[in-house]
């Protein structure tokens, strides 16, 4: 989550993710907008699109690196 992200946006995203179990990948970006009818999901993006939005690149890279390392370790354990 981007620093300064409004609490209602975080609550909206968490509620939506709690309701829908499907995920496009282990790491993805959620694009949310505010409309005259409330908050809405615009799209899901791959993490590689994160540079297009106001996101914390350091956190994105840290999480992506950790997930890649975990995947590598799982593949070697087989």
KEDO-835928 format. One line per field, with one value per atom (N, C-alpha, C, O): residue number from 0; atom name; x, y, z. Coordinates in nm, 2 decimals, decimal comma, m for minus. Layout:
BEGIN
nr = [NUM ...]
atom = [CA ...]
u = [X ...]
v = [Y ...]
w = [Z ...]
! end
This chain:
BEGIN
nr = [0 0 0 0 1 1 1 1 2 2 2 2 3 3 3 3 4 4 4 4 5 5 5 5 6 6 6 6 7 7 7 7 8 8 8 8 9 9 9 9 10 10 10 10 11 11 11 11 12 12 12 12 13 13 13 13 14 14 14 14 15 15 15 15 16 16 16 16 17 17 17 17 18 18 18 18 19 19 19 19 20 20 20 20 21 21 21 21 22 22 22 22 23 23 23 23 24 24 24 24 25 25 25 25 26 26 26 26 27 27 27 27 28 28 28 28 29 29 29 29 30 30 30 30 31 31 31 31 32 32 32 32 33 33 33 33 34 34 34 34 35 35 35 35 36 36 36 36 37 37 37 37 38 38 38 38 39 39 39 39 40 40 40 40 41 41 41 41 42 42 42 42 43 43 43 43 44 44 44 44 45 45 45 45 46 46 46 46 47 47 47 47 48 48 48 48 49 49 49 49 50 50 50 50 51 51 51 51 52 52 52 52 53 53 53 53 54 54 54 54 55 55 55 55 56 56 56 56 57 57 57 57 58 58 58 58 59 59 59 59 60 60 60 60 61 61 61 61 62 62 62 62 63 63 63 63 64 64 64 64 65 65 65 65 66 66 66 66 67 67 67 67 68 68 68 68 69 69 69 69 70 70 70 70 71 71 71 71 72 72 72 72 73 73 73 73 74 74 74 74 75 75 75 75 76 76 76 76 77 77 77 77]
atom = [N CA C O N CA C O N CA C O N CA C O N CA C O N CA C O N CA C O N CA C O N CA C O N CA C O N CA C O N CA C O N CA C O N CA C O N CA C O N CA C O N CA C O N CA C O N CA C O N CA C O N CA C O N CA C O N CA C O N CA C O N CA C O N CA C O N CA C O N CA C O N CA C O N CA C O N CA C O N CA C O N CA C O N CA C O N CA C O N CA C O N CA C O N CA C O N CA C O N CA C O N CA C O N CA C O N CA C O N CA C O N CA C O N CA C O N CA C O N CA C O N CA C O N CA C O N CA C O N CA C O N CA C O N CA C O N CA C O N CA C O N CA C O N CA C O N CA C O N CA C O N CA C O N CA C O N CA C O N CA C O N CA C O N CA C O N CA C O N CA C O N CA C O N CA C O N CA C O N CA C O N CA C O N CA C O N CA C O N CA C O N CA C O N CA C O]
u = [0,08 0,00 0,09 0,19 0,05 0,12 0,10 0,00 0,21 0,21 0,10 0,09 0,02 m0,08 m0,21 m0,30 m0,22 m0,34 m0,45 m0,44 m0,56 m0,67 m0,73 m0,73 m0,76 m0,81 m0,93 m0,94 m1,02 m1,14 m1,10 m1,17 m0,99 m0,94 m0,89 m0,91 m0,81 m0,76 m0,87 m0,87 m0,97 m1,08 m1,16 m1,20 m1,18 m1,24 m1,17 m1,22 m1,04 m0,95 m0,95 m0,96 m0,94 m0,94 m1,07 m1,07 m1,18 m1,31 m1,33 m1,38 m1,29 m1,30 m1,21 m1,26 m1,09 m1,00 m1,05 m1,02 m1,11 m1,17 m1,28 m1,31 m1,36 m1,48 m1,44 m1,51 m1,34 m1,30 m1,16 m1,06 m1,16 m1,04 m0,94 m0,82 m0,99 m0,90 m0,80 m0,83 m0,67 m0,57 m0,50 m0,48 m0,46 m0,40 m0,25 m0,20 m0,19 m0,06 m0,03 m0,11 0,09 0,12 0,14 0,11 0,19 0,21 0,15 0,17 0,06 m0,01 m0,05 m0,05 m0,09 m0,13 m0,28 m0,34 m0,34 m0,49 m0,51 m0,46 m0,58 m0,60 m0,75 m0,84 m0,76 m0,89 m0,92 m0,82 m1,04 m1,07 m1,20 m1,28 m1,21 m1,33 m1,43 m1,39 m1,55 m1,65 m1,77 m1,77 m1,86 m1,98 m2,06 m2,16 m2,03 m2,10 m2,02 m2,05 m1,91 m1,82 m1,70 m1,67 m1,62 m1,50 m1,53 m1,62 m1,44 m1,46 m1,32 m1,22 m1,32 m1,19 m1,18 m1,28 m1,07 m1,05 m0,99 m1,04 m0,88 m0,81 m0,71 m0,67 m0,67 m0,56 m0,45 m0,46 m0,33 m0,21 m0,10 m0,10 m0,01 0,11 0,19 0,18 0,28 0,36 0,46 0,50 0,49 0,58 0,52 0,59 0,39 0,32 0,33 0,27 0,39 0,38 0,45 0,42 0,54 0,60 0,51 0,54 0,39 0,30 0,22 0,15 0,22 0,14 0,23 0,35 0,17 0,24 0,26 0,18 0,36 0,38 0,52 0,61 0,55 0,68 0,76 0,74 0,85 0,93 1,01 1,03 1,07 1,15 1,07 1,12 0,95 0,87 0,83 0,84 0,80 0,76 0,88 0,86 1,00 1,12 1,15 1,18 1,13 1,16 1,06 1,11 0,94 0,84 0,86 0,85 0,88 0,91 1,03 1,03 1,14 1,26 1,23 1,28 1,16 1,13 1,04 1,07 0,94 0,86 0,94 0,92 1,03 1,12 1,21 1,23 1,27 1,35 1,28 1,33 1,16 1,07 1,04 1,05 1,01 0,98 1,10 1,09 1,21 1,34 1,36 1,40 1,35 1,37 1,27 1,31 1,15 1,05 1,09 1,07 1,13 1,17 1,29 1,30 1,38 1,50 1,47 1,54 1,36 1,33 1,25 1,24 1,21 1,14 1,23 1,18]
v = [m0,12 0,00 0,12 0,13 0,22 0,35 0,42 0,42 0,49 0,57 0,68 0,73 0,70 0,80 0,76 0,83 0,63 0,57 0,59 0,55 0,65 0,67 0,54 0,44 0,55 0,43 0,36 0,24 0,45 0,39 0,31 0,21 0,35 0,27 0,14 0,04 0,14 0,02 m0,08 m0,20 m0,02 m0,10 m0,16 m0,28 m0,08 m0,13 m0,24 m0,35 m0,22 m0,33 m0,46 m0,56 m0,44 m0,56 m0,63 m0,76 m0,56 m0,62 m0,70 m0,81 m0,64 m0,70 m0,83 m0,93 m0,82 m0,93 m1,04 m1,16 m1,01 m1,11 m1,18 m1,30 m1,11 m1,17 m1,26 m1,36 m1,23 m1,30 m1,37 m1,30 m1,50 m1,57 m1,58 m1,60 m1,56 m1,57 m1,45 m1,34 m1,48 m1,38 m1,40 m1,52 m1,30 m1,31 m1,37 m1,43 m1,34 m1,39 m1,36 m1,31 m1,41 m1,38 m1,23 m1,19 m1,16 m1,02 m0,94 m0,97 m0,85 m0,77 m0,64 m0,61 m0,55 m0,41 m0,40 m0,46 m0,33 m0,31 m0,16 m0,08 m0,13 0,01 0,04 m0,01 0,14 0,17 0,32 0,40 0,36 0,50 0,53 0,45 0,66 0,71 0,77 0,85 0,73 0,77 0,84 0,85 0,89 0,95 0,84 0,87 0,71 0,60 0,53 0,41 0,59 0,53 0,47 0,50 0,40 0,34 0,22 0,15 0,21 0,10 0,05 0,12 m0,08 m0,14 m0,11 m0,13 m0,05 m0,02 m0,14 m0,18 m0,19 m0,30 m0,37 m0,30 m0,49 m0,55 m0,55 m0,57 m0,52 m0,51 m0,60 m0,63 m0,64 m0,72 m0,62 m0,50 m0,67 m0,59 m0,50 m0,40 m0,55 m0,48 m0,35 m0,26 m0,33 m0,20 m0,11 0,01 m0,14 m0,06 0,08 0,17 0,09 0,22 0,32 0,44 0,27 0,37 0,44 0,54 0,39 0,44 0,49 0,46 0,56 0,61 0,49 0,48 0,41 0,30 0,31 0,38 0,23 0,23 0,12 0,01 0,17 0,08 m0,01 m0,13 0,04 m0,05 m0,16 m0,28 m0,14 m0,25 m0,34 m0,47 m0,29 m0,38 m0,47 m0,60 m0,42 m0,50 m0,60 m0,71 m0,56 m0,65 m0,77 m0,88 m0,74 m0,85 m0,94 m1,06 m0,88 m0,96 m1,05 m1,16 m0,99 m1,07 m1,19 m1,30 m1,16 m1,26 m1,37 m1,49 m1,34 m1,44 m1,52 m1,64 m1,45 m1,53 m1,62 m1,74 m1,58 m1,67 m1,79 m1,90 m1,76 m1,87 m1,97 m2,09 m1,92 m2,01 m2,09 m2,21 m2,03 m2,10 m2,21 m2,33 m2,18 m2,28 m2,39 m2,51 m2,36 m2,47 m2,56 m2,68 m2,50 m2,58 m2,67 m2,78 m2,63 m2,70 m2,82 m2,92 m2,80 m2,90 m3,02 m3,12 m3,01 m3,12 m3,22 m3,32]
w = [0,00 0,00 0,00 0,07 m0,07 m0,08 0,05 0,11 0,09 0,21 0,19 0,08 0,29 0,28 0,22 0,20 0,19 0,13 0,23 0,34 0,19 0,28 0,34 0,27 0,46 0,53 0,47 0,46 0,41 0,34 0,22 0,18 0,15 0,04 0,08 0,02 0,19 0,24 0,29 0,26 0,35 0,40 0,28 0,28 0,17 0,05 m0,01 m0,05 m0,03 m0,09 0,00 m0,06 0,13 0,21 0,21 0,21 0,21 0,20 0,07 0,07 m0,04 m0,17 m0,18 m0,22 m0,13 m0,13 m0,04 m0,06 0,07 0,16 0,10 0,13 0,01 m0,05 m0,17 m0,19 m0,24 m0,36 m0,33 m0,31 m0,34 m0,31 m0,42 m0,40 m0,55 m0,66 m0,66 m0,63 m0,70 m0,71 m0,84 m0,88 m0,91 m1,04 m1,03 m1,12 m0,91 m0,89 m0,74 m0,67 m0,69 m0,55 m0,52 m0,41 m0,62 m0,61 m0,72 m0,84 m0,69 m0,79 m0,74 m0,61 m0,83 m0,79 m0,81 m0,91 m0,72 m0,73 m0,75 m0,67 m0,86 m0,89 m0,85 m0,91 m0,76 m0,70 m0,73 m0,72 m0,77 m0,79 m0,71 m0,67 m0,70 m0,63 m0,74 m0,82 m0,73 m0,83 m0,76 m0,63 m0,83 m0,77 m0,70 m0,62 m0,72 m0,66 m0,56 m0,52 m0,51 m0,41 m0,48 m0,60 m0,40 m0,45 m0,54 m0,52 m0,64 m0,74 m0,78 m0,78 m0,81 m0,86 m1,01 m1,08 m1,05 m1,19 m1,26 m1,36 m1,20 m1,26 m1,17 m1,07 m1,20 m1,13 m1,23 m1,35 m1,18 m1,26 m1,21 m1,09 m1,30 m1,25 m1,17 m1,19 m1,08 m1,00 m1,09 m1,05 m1,21 m1,29 m1,34 m1,40 m1,33 m1,36 m1,25 m1,26 m1,13 m1,01 m1,03 m0,96 m1,13 m1,15 m1,21 m1,20 m1,26 m1,31 m1,21 m1,23 m1,09 m0,98 m0,86 m0,86 m0,77 m0,65 m0,56 m0,46 m0,58 m0,49 m0,43 m0,48 m0,33 m0,27 m0,34 m0,31 m0,43 m0,51 m0,43 m0,46 m0,32 m0,23 m0,18 m0,18 m0,13 m0,08 m0,19 m0,17 m0,31 m0,42 m0,45 m0,47 m0,46 m0,49 m0,38 m0,41 m0,25 m0,14 m0,14 m0,13 m0,16 m0,17 m0,29 m0,27 m0,40 m0,52 m0,50 m0,54 m0,44 m0,42 m0,32 m0,34 m0,22 m0,12 m0,18 m0,16 m0,26 m0,33 m0,43 m0,44 m0,50 m0,60 m0,52 m0,57 m0,41 m0,33 m0,28 m0,28 m0,23 m0,18 m0,28 m0,26 m0,40 m0,52 m0,55 m0,58 m0,56 m0,59 m0,48 m0,52 m0,36 m0,25 m0,26 m0,24 m0,29 m0,31 m0,43 m0,42 m0,53 m0,65 m0,62 m0,68 m0,54 m0,51 m0,41 m0,40 m0,33 m0,23 m0,29 m0,23 m0,42 m0,48 m0,53 m0,59]
! end
